[in-house]
Amino acid sequence: MASIATLERLAKYDDPKEGLFKELGDISAIEAFANRLLVAIYIGPEYDKRTKLFRAPGALKEDIYQGTVGLIVKKGPTAFVDDEKHVFNDCKAEIGDWVMFRPGDGKRIQFNGVDCRWLEDLDIDGKIGDPEIITYRSS
């Protein structure tokens, strides 16, 4: 799991997308195969505007386990490509898109201290413009 320091840094970025890419650093040596996607898990802000409370480090950790939003940072060559079994039509996602998925889907893995998931294209439920509108957090 990411260190508390990494989680706290991610929670302080004004632009969470920029923060995830910055914390990941150079991941050019990582290659996604077939229809796989590497999705960096979204860590919400330390200050929750809805509750007007600061989130404790333990609450930030929960984003790793309960989070349903992430940022595509790597994409395999056949991800979202139509084949004889699956037709995606216009339902496609690219590197840099925020996507939604079930909390238990994919394989958890960490790159440069950032928690990620390896997912298949079929694990993606949809795209979302602003990850903050997902309100699963209780703190």
C-alpha positions in Angstrom: 0.0 0.0 0.0 1.1 3.5 -0.6 2.8 5.2 2.3 0.8 7.7 4.3 3.1 10.4 3.0 2.3 9.5 -0.6 -1.4 9.5 0.2 -1.2 12.8 1.9 0.7 14.3 -1.1 -2.0 13.0 -3.5 -4.8 14.4 -1.3 -3.2 17.9 -1.5 -3.0 18.3 -5.3 -5.5 20.8 -6.7 -5.5 18.8 -9.9 -5.7 15.1 -9.0 -4.8 14.0 -12.5 -1.6 16.0 -12.5 -0.8 14.7 -9.0 -1.2 11.0 -10.0 1.0 11.5 -13.1 3.6 13.4 -11.1 3.7 10.8 -8.3 3.9 7.9 -10.8 6.9 9.5 -12.5 8.4 7.7 -15.5 6.4 4.6 -16.2 7.5 4.3 -19.8 9.0 0.9 -19.1 5.6 -0.5 -18.2 3.7 -2.1 -21.1 0.1 -3.1 -20.9 -0.7 -6.3 -22.9 -3.8 -7.1 -24.9 -7.0 -5.5 -23.4 -5.4 -4.6 -20.1 -5.5 -1.1 -18.5 -3.3 0.2 -15.7 -5.5 2.5 -13.7 -4.1 4.7 -10.9 -6.5 4.8 -8.0 -8.0 8.2 -7.2 -7.2 9.6 -3.8 -9.8 12.2 -2.7 -8.8 15.5 -1.3 -7.8 15.8 2.4 -10.4 18.5 2.9 -13.9 17.3 2.1 -15.9 20.2 0.8 -19.2 18.4 1.4 -18.6 17.7 5.1 -16.3 20.6 5.7 -13.9 18.2 7.5 -10.3 17.2 7.0 -9.9 13.6 6.3 -7.6 11.6 8.5 -4.8 9.5 7.0 -6.8 6.4 7.8 -9.7 7.7 5.7 -7.3 8.4 2.8 -6.2 4.7 2.9 -9.8 3.7 2.4 -9.8 5.2 -1.0 -7.4 2.5 -2.0 -9.7 -0.3 -1.0 -13.2 1.3 -1.5 -12.3 3.6 -4.4 -14.4 3.2 -7.6 -12.6 5.8 -9.7 -9.2 5.8 -11.3 -7.1 7.4 -14.0 -6.0 5.3 -17.0 -2.3 5.6 -17.2 -1.4 2.7 -19.5 -3.6 1.0 -22.2 -3.0 -2.3 -24.0 -3.2 -2.3 -27.8 -6.5 -4.2 -28.0 -8.3 -2.3 -25.1 -11.7 -1.1 -26.4 -11.1 -2.6 -29.8 -14.1 -4.3 -31.3 -13.8 -8.1 -31.9 -16.2 -11.0 -32.7 -17.3 -11.2 -29.0 -17.4 -7.5 -28.0 -18.5 -4.4 -29.7 -17.7 -1.2 -27.8 -19.2 1.3 -30.3 -18.4 4.7 -28.9 -17.8 3.4 -25.4 -14.1 3.8 -25.2 -11.5 5.3 -22.8 -8.0 6.6 -23.3 -5.0 7.4 -21.2 -5.8 10.4 -19.1 -9.5 9.5 -18.7 -11.2 9.1 -15.3 -13.0 5.8 -15.3 -15.4 3.9 -12.9 -15.1 0.3 -11.8 -16.1 -2.0 -9.0 -13.9 -1.8 -5.9 -13.0 -5.5 -6.0 -12.1 -5.7 -9.7 -8.6 -6.0 -11.0 -5.3 -6.8 -9.5 -3.9 -4.3 -7.1 -0.3 -3.3 -7.7 1.9 -0.4 -6.8 4.2 1.6 -9.1 6.5 4.2 -7.6 4.4 4.3 -4.5 1.1 4.9 -6.2 -1.6 2.2 -5.8 -3.0 1.1 -9.1 -5.2 -1.7 -10.5 -4.7 -3.8 -13.6 -8.1 -4.0 -15.2 -9.6 -5.4 -18.4 -11.5 -3.1 -20.7 -14.7 -4.9 -19.8 -14.2 -4.1 -16.1 -14.7 -0.4 -16.9 -18.2 0.7 -16.2 -17.9 4.2 -17.7 -16.0 7.5 -17.8 -16.4 10.4 -15.5 -15.3 14.0 -16.0 -14.8 14.8 -12.3 -13.9 12.1 -9.8 -15.1 14.2 -6.9 -18.7 13.7 -7.8 -18.5 10.1 -6.7 -19.5 10.2 -3.0 -18.9 6.8 -1.4 -16.8 8.3 1.4 -18.3 8.5 4.8 -15.8 10.9 6.3 
